[in-house]
């Protein structure tokens, strides 16, 4: 089953996607804006990761595709806590895919999947305090900044503040009712 947005499709990762994943994870510009860190990644390492995580039921990673742009990034639901019905959500987009509404549609689609299909109650996320694009994206999608972890991530030789955020199912349902997000165009 693929997850459909208004125009994006979120689908399961396939082995053929691994070169794109390696390219994204090795992009120094993209790495600057995402939480966490990575060593340079080889295709062999990524293929091993893929083999080890194919049947993981607590971490889902989806490829983002559009009809016009093809494969443009990944969206994730990770650290799923089935008892407490919450998960972490994240997204990475190639540079050329930004500013087209792709991230908004992908986050809206993953929220609909998480709340309507998986029965989750809450999604968690974070962004760097200086990452205005991520803040704008998540707030547009109904997320709330819930606090700041001061000097939480060491990146590019300095400590960065991390804003933690979340969205409840009721926030999502209120947003889609208010803006008629899923109404046919």
C-alpha positions as CSV (number, residue, x, y, z in Angstrom):
1,X,0.0,0.0,0.0
2,X,1.3,3.5,-0.9
3,X,0.4,6.5,1.2
4,X,-1.1,9.3,-1.0
5,X,-1.1,13.0,-0.4
6,X,-2.7,15.5,-2.7
7,X,0.2,15.0,-5.1
8,X,2.9,13.1,-3.4
9,X,3.2,9.4,-2.9
10,X,5.0,7.9,0.0
11,X,6.0,4.3,-0.7
12,X,8.2,1.7,0.9
13,X,11.9,2.0,0.2
14,X,13.3,-0.5,-2.3
15,X,16.9,-1.5,-2.9
16,X,16.9,0.6,-6.0
17,X,16.4,3.7,-3.8
18,X,19.7,3.1,-1.9
19,X,21.9,5.2,-4.2
20,X,19.6,8.2,-3.7
21,X,19.6,7.7,0.1
22,X,23.4,7.6,0.0
23,X,23.5,10.8,-2.1
24,X,21.2,12.6,0.3
25,X,23.0,11.5,3.5
26,X,26.4,12.5,2.1
27,X,25.1,15.9,1.0
28,X,26.9,18.4,3.4
29,X,24.3,21.1,2.9
30,X,21.5,18.8,3.8
31,X,23.4,17.4,6.8
32,X,23.8,20.9,8.2
33,X,20.0,21.3,8.7
34,X,19.0,17.9,10.0
35,X,19.2,16.8,13.6
36,X,21.7,14.0,14.4
37,X,24.8,13.3,12.6
38,X,26.3,10.8,10.2
39,X,29.6,9.5,9.0
40,X,30.2,9.4,5.2
41,X,28.0,6.6,4.0
42,X,28.9,4.0,1.3
43,X,26.4,2.2,-0.9
44,X,27.5,-1.1,0.7
45,X,26.8,0.3,4.2
46,X,23.3,1.5,3.1
47,X,22.5,-1.8,1.5
48,X,23.4,-3.6,4.7
49,X,21.2,-1.2,6.7
50,X,18.4,-1.9,4.2
51,X,18.8,-5.7,4.7
52,X,18.8,-5.4,8.5
53,X,15.7,-3.1,8.7
54,X,13.3,-4.6,6.1
55,X,11.0,-6.2,8.7
56,X,11.3,-3.5,11.5
57,X,7.8,-2.8,12.9
58,X,8.8,0.3,14.9
59,X,10.7,2.3,12.3
60,X,9.1,3.1,8.9
61,X,10.9,5.0,6.2
62,X,9.1,6.0,3.1
63,X,10.4,7.4,-0.2
64,X,8.7,10.6,-1.4
65,X,7.7,10.8,-5.0
66,X,5.9,13.3,-7.2
67,X,4.6,12.9,-10.7
68,X,6.7,15.9,-11.9
69,X,9.9,15.5,-9.9
70,X,10.2,11.7,-9.3
71,X,11.9,10.6,-6.1
72,X,12.7,13.7,-4.0
73,X,13.3,12.6,-0.5
74,X,12.3,10.5,2.5
75,X,9.7,10.7,5.3
76,X,9.9,8.7,8.5
77,X,7.8,7.4,11.3
78,X,10.4,6.1,13.8
79,X,10.5,4.9,17.5
80,X,6.9,3.9,17.3
81,X,5.5,3.2,20.7
82,X,2.5,1.0,20.0
83,X,1.3,1.0,23.7
84,X,1.3,4.8,24.1
85,X,0.5,5.3,20.4
86,X,3.2,7.9,19.5
87,X,6.1,8.1,17.1
88,X,8.8,10.4,15.9
89,X,8.3,12.0,12.5
90,X,11.0,13.3,10.2
91,X,11.5,14.4,6.6
92,X,14.5,15.0,4.3
93,X,14.1,16.6,0.8
94,X,16.6,17.2,-1.9
95,X,17.4,20.8,-2.5
96,X,15.6,21.0,-5.9
97,X,12.3,19.8,-4.3
98,X,12.1,22.5,-1.7
99,X,9.6,25.4,-2.0
100,X,7.1,23.5,-4.0
101,X,4.7,22.3,-1.3
102,X,6.1,18.8,-1.4
103,X,7.1,18.8,2.3
104,X,3.7,20.1,3.4
105,X,1.9,17.4,1.4
106,X,4.2,14.7,2.6
107,X,3.8,15.7,6.3
108,X,0.0,15.9,5.9
109,X,0.0,12.5,4.2
110,X,2.1,10.9,6.9
111,X,-0.1,12.4,9.6
112,X,-3.2,11.0,8.0
113,X,-1.6,7.6,7.8
114,X,-0.4,7.7,11.4
115,X,-3.7,8.9,12.8
116,X,-6.2,7.2,10.5
117,X,-4.5,3.9,9.7
118,X,-2.1,3.2,12.5
119,X,-4.3,4.7,15.2
120,X,-1.5,6.7,16.7
121,X,-2.4,9.5,19.1
122,X,0.7,11.8,18.8
123,X,3.6,12.5,16.6
124,X,6.9,14.0,17.9
125,X,9.5,16.0,16.1
126,X,12.2,18.6,16.4
127,X,14.0,21.3,14.5
128,X,17.1,23.4,15.1
129,X,16.1,26.8,16.5
130,X,17.6,28.6,13.5
131,X,15.9,26.3,10.9
132,X,13.1,28.6,9.9
133,X,12.0,26.4,7.0
134,X,11.3,23.4,9.3
135,X,9.6,25.6,11.9
136,X,7.4,27.1,9.2
137,X,6.6,23.6,7.7
138,X,5.6,22.0,10.9
139,X,3.6,24.9,12.3
140,X,1.7,25.1,8.9
141,X,0.9,21.5,9.5
142,X,-0.6,22.1,12.9
143,X,2.4,21.2,15.1
144,X,3.2,23.0,18.3
145,X,6.6,23.9,19.6
146,X,6.7,22.5,23.1
147,X,10.1,23.5,24.4
148,X,13.7,24.0,23.7
149,X,16.6,21.8,24.6
150,X,19.5,24.3,25.0
151,X,22.8,23.4,23.4
152,X,21.6,19.9,22.8
153,X,23.3,19.0,19.5
154,X,26.9,19.6,18.6
155,X,27.1,20.3,14.9
156,X,29.6,22.2,12.7
157,X,31.8,22.9,15.7
158,X,29.2,24.6,17.9
159,X,26.3,23.7,20.2
160,X,22.8,24.2,18.7
161,X,19.5,24.5,20.5
162,X,16.8,22.0,19.6
163,X,13.1,22.9,19.5
164,X,10.9,19.9,20.4
165,X,7.5,19.8,18.9
166,X,4.4,17.6,18.6
167,X,1.0,17.2,17.1
168,X,-1.9,15.3,18.5
169,X,-4.5,13.5,16.4
170,X,-7.1,16.1,17.5
171,X,-4.8,18.9,16.3
172,X,-4.6,17.3,12.9
173,X,-8.4,16.7,12.6
174,X,-9.0,20.3,13.6
175,X,-6.6,21.6,11.0
176,X,-8.0,19.5,8.1
177,X,-11.5,20.6,9.0
178,X,-10.5,24.2,9.2
179,X,-8.6,24.3,5.9
180,X,-10.4,21.5,4.0
181,X,-7.0,20.1,3.2
182,X,-8.2,16.8,1.7
183,X,-11.1,18.4,-0.2
184,X,-10.8,17.6,-4.0
185,X,-9.5,20.5,-6.0
